[in-house]
């Protein structure tokens, strides 16, 4: 039985969105590594790089929301902004700062392996904040992911404890940010797409980064008199970072968040292969065995989430069908009573 033209078109569009997101995510990660690594562009200023991204994204988001009005702003009071968006912005700033800092010390492949701990951090915090119920089988799955990452770390040829600490902190802050978005925004009926998210969060993130930047990086940049701002490098890098947010908007909006998780796994394997073959990072068999264990754990976690979502959707549909059937019975009973009264008259 042949597929209809509409179905084929929808499938092709979905694959296109996935390919665009993988390409841009891949590009941003490799580009950031290129800029920050001592052996490449050699500009080891992660706070400055993050601030350039946030300044560029804030400006473009403002133009899209306020000038061109392509995206509607969210109705938000000053009190809600201070209590909800500001903490999320602070966590986002810390997550980006530490994540970019890790590229100075660790290989791209090993960083992707450490990022596999994200579901562990999100689920653990969800249990702590009572957003997710504690389940022994899910926790066992989280332990298997952690063991896999630990094996990958044990097999890392160029292990750097400071780099690992930075990346683990980045994972912890990002997981906390994701959980707080559920608690502070989603629970209040406020949903931010990537553009409105940048519009509200990026300026806040930029301001928070100013404090460590003035203390840590500004004095060093002043001493580096030979440095000249390269508009081509930093401009294209910022465009890629902003385009990635647009790609997230398209991918999640046109497919689902689960699709992005699956695409993320494909991207991680591609990055590991690229890191080994092009950048010439050492990827050991123990690395791969450990990441494979973690990968299987993450895949099972995503599968379990999909099944849970399907069960909730099926239950919701069943309730709607029952309500509809109840209304039809009431209408028929009403009609039958009416006809009976007419006959008696």
Backbone torsions as a table, in degrees:
resi	resn	phi	psi	omega
1	UNK	NA	119.6	-176.5
2	UNK	-74.2	148.4	177.3
3	UNK	-79.4	144.4	179.0
4	UNK	-70.6	160.1	-178.5
5	UNK	-62.2	-36.9	-179.9
6	UNK	-63.9	-41.3	180.0
7	UNK	-66.7	-44.2	179.4
8	UNK	-60.8	-42.3	179.8
9	UNK	-63.6	-41.8	179.8
10	UNK	-64.3	-42.4	179.4
11	UNK	-64.3	-44.7	179.7
12	UNK	-62.6	-39.2	177.8
13	UNK	-64.5	-42.1	179.0
14	UNK	-60.5	-45.9	178.4
15	UNK	-63.9	-34.0	178.2
16	UNK	-65.9	-44.6	178.1
17	UNK	-62.0	-41.2	178.8
18	UNK	-62.8	-45.7	-179.3
19	UNK	-62.9	-41.5	179.4
20	UNK	-63.4	-45.2	-179.0
21	UNK	-64.1	-44.9	179.6
22	UNK	-60.6	-44.3	-178.9
23	UNK	-61.9	-47.0	-177.5
24	UNK	-70.1	-41.3	178.3
25	UNK	-63.0	-44.7	176.3
26	UNK	-57.9	-47.1	-177.8
27	UNK	-63.0	-45.4	-178.4
28	UNK	-62.8	-44.4	-179.5
29	UNK	-62.5	-49.4	-178.9
30	UNK	-66.6	-38.3	179.4
31	UNK	-64.0	-45.0	178.1
32	UNK	-61.9	-41.6	177.7
33	UNK	-61.1	-43.5	-179.5
34	UNK	-60.7	-43.3	-178.1
35	UNK	-69.6	-42.5	-170.7
36	UNK	-86.1	-25.5	-174.4
37	UNK	-70.5	137.5	-179.6
38	UNK	-63.3	-29.3	-176.5
39	UNK	-85.6	-6.3	-176.0
40	UNK	-114.5	-110.3	-179.8
41	UNK	-71.6	-27.7	175.5
42	UNK	60.8	59.3	173.1
43	UNK	-128.4	77.1	-170.8
44	UNK	-80.2	62.2	-179.7
45	UNK	-127.7	77.5	-174.9
46	UNK	-63.8	-33.6	179.2
47	UNK	-67.3	-43.8	179.2
48	UNK	-61.6	-43.2	-179.8
49	UNK	-63.2	-43.7	178.8
50	UNK	-63.8	-39.2	178.6
51	UNK	-65.9	-37.3	176.3
52	UNK	-61.5	-45.0	177.7
53	UNK	-59.2	-49.5	-175.7
54	UNK	-66.6	-38.9	177.2
55	UNK	-64.0	-43.7	179.4
56	UNK	-65.5	-47.1	-178.8
57	UNK	-65.5	-37.9	177.5
58	UNK	-61.1	-45.2	-178.2
59	UNK	-64.1	-46.6	-179.3
60	UNK	-67.3	-40.4	179.1
61	UNK	-63.0	-39.9	177.6
62	UNK	-61.4	-43.0	179.3
63	UNK	-63.4	-43.3	-178.0
64	UNK	-67.8	-35.5	-176.4
65	UNK	-86.2	-48.1	-171.4
66	UNK	-94.9	-35.3	-175.6
67	UNK	-91.8	-58.5	-177.8
68	UNK	-84.5	-15.4	177.4
69	UNK	53.3	39.1	178.1
70	UNK	-77.7	-23.8	179.2
71	UNK	-129.7	134.9	-180.0
72	UNK	-78.1	132.1	175.9
73	UNK	-69.7	159.1	179.7
74	UNK	-91.4	139.6	177.3
75	UNK	-70.6	114.7	-174.1
76	UNK	-145.0	126.2	178.4
77	UNK	-77.9	163.3	178.9
78	UNK	-63.5	-38.7	-179.9
79	UNK	-63.5	-43.0	178.5
80	UNK	-65.3	-39.5	179.0
81	UNK	-61.4	-46.3	-177.5
82	UNK	-67.8	-37.8	-176.1
83	UNK	-85.6	-23.7	-175.3
84	UNK	-112.6	-54.0	-174.2
85	UNK	-73.3	-39.8	-177.4
86	UNK	-60.6	-47.7	176.8
87	UNK	-61.4	-38.5	178.8
88	UNK	-65.1	-40.2	177.7
89	UNK	-63.3	-40.0	178.9
90	UNK	-64.0	-43.6	179.0
91	UNK	-66.3	-38.4	178.4
92	UNK	-63.5	-41.4	178.5
93	UNK	-60.7	-46.1	179.8
94	UNK	-65.5	-41.8	179.6
95	UNK	-60.6	-47.7	-179.4
96	UNK	-67.3	-40.5	-179.7
97	UNK	-59.8	-52.9	-176.6
98	UNK	-70.0	-36.2	179.3
99	UNK	-63.4	-46.0	178.2
100	UNK	-67.8	-34.3	178.9
101	UNK	-63.2	-34.1	-177.7
102	UNK	-63.3	-27.5	-179.6
103	UNK	-63.9	-21.5	179.0
104	UNK	-71.4	-30.6	-171.4
105	UNK	-109.3	-23.7	-173.4
106	UNK	-120.9	158.8	176.4
107	UNK	-75.5	156.8	178.3
108	UNK	-59.7	-43.0	-177.5
109	UNK	-62.4	-44.3	-177.4
110	UNK	-69.4	-35.1	177.1
111	UNK	-62.0	-42.3	178.3
112	UNK	-63.3	-35.1	177.6
113	UNK	-65.8	-42.3	179.2
114	UNK	-66.5	-31.0	179.6
115	UNK	-66.8	-16.2	177.2
116	UNK	-63.1	-14.8	178.6
117	UNK	-77.1	-5.4	-177.1
118	UNK	-57.0	-47.6	177.7
119	UNK	-59.1	-34.9	178.8
120	UNK	-62.5	-47.5	-179.0
121	UNK	-65.7	-43.7	-178.2
122	UNK	-64.9	-45.6	-179.2
123	UNK	-65.6	-43.9	-179.3
124	UNK	-60.8	-44.5	178.4
125	UNK	-68.7	-34.8	176.8
126	UNK	-61.3	-38.5	177.4
127	UNK	-68.3	-43.4	-179.5
128	UNK	-61.1	-44.1	-179.5
129	UNK	-86.6	7.0	177.4
130	UNK	60.1	33.7	173.7
131	UNK	-93.6	-22.4	177.6
132	UNK	-127.5	140.0	177.1
133	UNK	-75.2	146.8	177.2
134	UNK	-76.2	126.4	176.9
135	UNK	-129.6	129.3	-175.4
136	UNK	-63.7	-37.2	-179.6
137	UNK	-68.9	-37.1	177.4
138	UNK	-67.0	-41.1	179.0
139	UNK	-65.4	-36.4	176.1
140	UNK	-63.3	-38.6	176.1
141	UNK	-62.9	-41.0	178.4
142	UNK	-63.3	-37.3	178.1
143	UNK	-64.8	-39.9	-180.0
144	UNK	-64.4	-38.9	176.7
145	UNK	-63.2	-45.4	-179.7
146	UNK	-62.1	-40.9	178.2
147	UNK	-63.3	-42.3	178.6
148	UNK	-60.6	-43.9	178.6
149	UNK	-66.4	-38.3	178.2
150	UNK	-62.2	-40.4	178.0
151	UNK	-65.2	-42.6	178.3
152	UNK	-61.2	-40.5	178.6
153	UNK	-66.3	-38.9	178.9
154	UNK	-62.4	-34.9	-178.4
155	UNK	-88.8	0.8	-178.7
156	UNK	-68.4	125.1	-176.9
157	UNK	-70.2	-36.2	-178.4
158	UNK	-117.5	59.5	-178.5
159	UNK	-68.0	130.7	177.5
160	UNK	-129.5	112.7	-173.8
161	UNK	-62.5	-36.7	179.5
162	UNK	-66.2	-42.9	178.0
163	UNK	-62.8	-41.5	178.3
164	UNK	-63.6	-43.2	179.1
165	UNK	-60.5	-42.5	178.6
166	UNK	-62.2	-44.7	-179.0
167	UNK	-68.4	-37.9	177.5
168	UNK	-66.0	-37.6	175.3
169	UNK	-64.5	-40.4	177.9
170	UNK	-60.5	-43.4	178.0
171	UNK	-62.8	-43.9	-179.2
172	UNK	-63.0	-45.6	-179.8
173	UNK	-68.0	-38.6	179.0
174	UNK	-67.2	-41.0	177.8
175	UNK	-63.3	-42.3	177.5
176	UNK	-62.6	-40.1	177.9
177	UNK	-61.6	-44.0	-179.1
178	UNK	-64.3	-40.1	179.0
179	UNK	-68.8	-40.5	179.0
180	UNK	-66.4	-31.7	175.8
181	UNK	-60.5	-40.8	177.0
182	UNK	-64.6	-43.0	-175.1
183	UNK	-75.8	-46.6	-171.1
184	UNK	-89.1	-26.3	-176.1
185	UNK	-116.2	-59.2	-175.5
186	UNK	-60.4	-37.3	179.4
187	UNK	-65.6	-22.7	179.2
188	UNK	-97.6	10.6	177.4
189	UNK	79.6	15.2	-179.4
190	UNK	-102.9	122.9	179.9
191	UNK	-121.4	125.1	-179.7
192	UNK	-108.9	124.3	171.7
193	UNK	-82.0	171.1	-176.2
194	UNK	-55.2	-31.4	-179.3
195	UNK	-74.4	-50.8	178.2
196	UNK	-66.2	-30.9	176.3
197	UNK	-62.5	-46.1	176.8
198	UNK	-65.1	-38.1	-179.4
199	UNK	-59.4	-41.5	-177.9
200	UNK	-91.0	-38.6	-170.5
201	UNK	-90.1	-39.0	-174.3
202	UNK	-58.6	-45.7	177.8
203	UNK	-60.6	-40.2	178.4
204	UNK	-62.9	-42.8	178.4
205	UNK	-61.6	-43.8	179.3
206	UNK	-58.8	-44.8	-178.7
207	UNK	-64.0	-43.6	179.4
208	UNK	-62.3	-37.4	-179.0
209	UNK	-70.7	-20.6	-179.4
210	UNK	-60.4	-35.1	-176.2
211	UNK	-64.9	-57.4	178.4
212	UNK	-65.8	-29.2	-179.9
213	UNK	-63.3	-44.5	179.8
214	UNK	-63.5	-37.6	-176.5
215	UNK	-81.2	-43.2	-169.8
216	UNK	-93.9	-49.9	-167.8
217	UNK	-103.9	-31.3	-177.6
218	UNK	-58.6	-45.0	178.8
219	UNK	-59.6	-38.0	-179.6
220	UNK	-70.1	-40.7	179.3
221	UNK	-63.8	-34.9	178.1
222	UNK	-65.4	-36.0	-179.8
223	UNK	-74.9	-24.5	-178.5
224	UNK	-85.0	76.1	-175.6
225	UNK	-69.0	-20.8	-177.8
226	UNK	-76.8	-13.1	-176.4
227	UNK	-76.9	133.2	173.8
228	UNK	-126.4	133.2	-176.7
229	UNK	-63.3	119.9	-179.2
230	UNK	-92.1	102.2	-176.2
231	UNK	-65.4	-31.2	-179.8
232	UNK	-67.9	-50.4	-178.5
233	UNK	-63.5	-55.0	-174.8
234	UNK	-75.0	-28.6	176.8
235	UNK	-67.6	-49.8	179.5
236	UNK	-66.9	-35.3	177.1
237	UNK	-62.8	-42.4	178.9
238	UNK	-68.2	-38.8	177.2
239	UNK	-61.1	-42.9	178.0
240	UNK	-62.0	-41.6	180.0
241	UNK	-63.6	-41.4	179.0
242	UNK	-70.0	-42.3	179.5
243	UNK	-60.9	-33.3	178.2
244	UNK	-62.4	-40.2	177.0
245	UNK	-63.7	-39.5	176.1
246	UNK	-64.0	-39.8	179.8
247	UNK	-64.5	-37.5	176.0
248	UNK	-61.5	-43.8	179.2
249	UNK	-58.4	-45.9	-180.0
250	UNK	-67.1	-46.2	-175.4
251	UNK	-64.0	-49.6	-178.8
252	UNK	-70.9	-39.1	-179.0
253	UNK	-67.4	-37.8	-176.1
254	UNK	-94.9	-19.0	177.8
255	UNK	-122.8	-102.0	177.3
256	UNK	-165.8	165.0	177.5
257	UNK	-65.0	-31.8	178.9
258	UNK	-66.0	-38.2	176.5
259	UNK	-58.7	-40.0	179.4
260	UNK	-66.0	-36.7	177.4
261	UNK	-63.1	-43.5	178.9
262	UNK	-65.9	-43.0	177.9
263	UNK	-62.4	-33.7	178.6
264	UNK	-63.0	-36.2	177.8
265	UNK	-64.9	-43.7	177.7
266	UNK	-60.1	-44.1	-179.9
267	UNK	-62.0	-40.4	-179.8
268	UNK	-61.9	-44.7	179.0
269	UNK	-64.9	-38.4	177.8
270	UNK	-63.8	-41.5	179.1
271	UNK	-65.5	-39.1	177.9
272	UNK	-63.2	-44.1	178.3
273	UNK	-64.0	-41.1	179.6
274	UNK	-66.7	-42.8	-179.7
275	UNK	-60.7	-38.4	-178.8
276	UNK	-76.3	-43.9	-171.8
277	UNK	-86.8	-35.6	-174.9
278	UNK	-101.5	-52.9	-179.2
279	UNK	-75.8	-15.9	178.9
280	UNK	67.7	32.2	171.7
281	UNK	-73.0	147.7	179.7
282	UNK	-81.3	120.9	175.3
283	UNK	-117.1	112.5	-175.1
284	UNK	-89.2	159.9	175.4
285	UNK	-57.2	-36.8	178.7
286	UNK	-65.3	-39.2	173.1
287	UNK	-50.8	-53.9	-174.0
288	UNK	-67.2	-38.9	178.1
289	UNK	-63.2	-45.7	179.4
290	UNK	-61.8	-45.6	-179.0
291	UNK	-67.9	-33.2	177.7
292	UNK	-62.9	-41.5	176.5
293	UNK	-61.9	-46.4	179.0
294	UNK	-63.0	-42.0	-179.5
295	UNK	-60.8	-43.9	178.4
296	UNK	-62.9	-38.1	177.2
297	UNK	-64.2	-43.9	178.9
298	UNK	-65.4	-41.1	179.2
299	UNK	-61.6	-42.3	178.8
300	UNK	-65.2	-40.3	179.2
301	UNK	-61.3	-45.7	178.9
302	UNK	-64.2	-38.9	177.8
303	UNK	-62.9	-43.8	179.6
304	UNK	-63.4	-39.4	178.0
305	UNK	-64.3	-40.8	179.3
306	UNK	-62.9	-44.0	179.2
307	UNK	-63.3	-38.9	178.8
308	UNK	-65.2	-42.1	178.1
309	UNK	-63.9	-40.1	178.1
310	UNK	-63.9	-40.4	179.7
311	UNK	-64.5	-41.6	178.6
312	UNK	-64.4	-43.1	-179.9
313	UNK	-64.4	-41.2	178.4
314	UNK	-64.4	-40.6	178.3
315	UNK	-64.4	-41.6	179.3
316	UNK	-63.7	-42.0	179.9
317	UNK	-66.2	-39.8	178.9
318	UNK	-62.3	-41.4	178.2
319	UNK	-64.1	-41.6	178.3
320	UNK	-63.6	-41.5	178.4
321	UNK	-63.2	-40.5	178.9
322	UNK	-64.6	-41.5	178.0
323	UNK	-63.5	-42.7	179.5
324	UNK	-64.2	-42.2	178.2
325	UNK	-63.8	-39.4	177.5
326	UNK	-62.4	-41.5	178.7
327	UNK	-63.7	-42.1	-179.8
328	UNK	-63.3	-41.0	178.2
329	UNK	-63.8	-41.1	178.6
330	UNK	-63.4	-41.9	179.1
331	UNK	-63.6	-42.9	179.7
332	UNK	-65.2	-41.5	178.1
333	UNK	-61.5	-40.5	179.2
334	UNK	-64.2	-42.8	179.4
335	UNK	-65.2	-41.7	-179.8
336	UNK	-63.9	-41.0	178.5
337	UNK	-64.5	-40.6	179.7
338	UNK	-62.6	-44.3	-179.5
339	UNK	-65.8	-37.7	-179.6
340	UNK	-64.1	-42.0	178.8
341	UNK	-64.3	-38.7	179.3
342	UNK	-64.0	-39.2	-179.5
343	UNK	-66.3	-40.6	179.4
344	UNK	-66.6	-35.3	178.5
345	UNK	-66.9	NA	NA
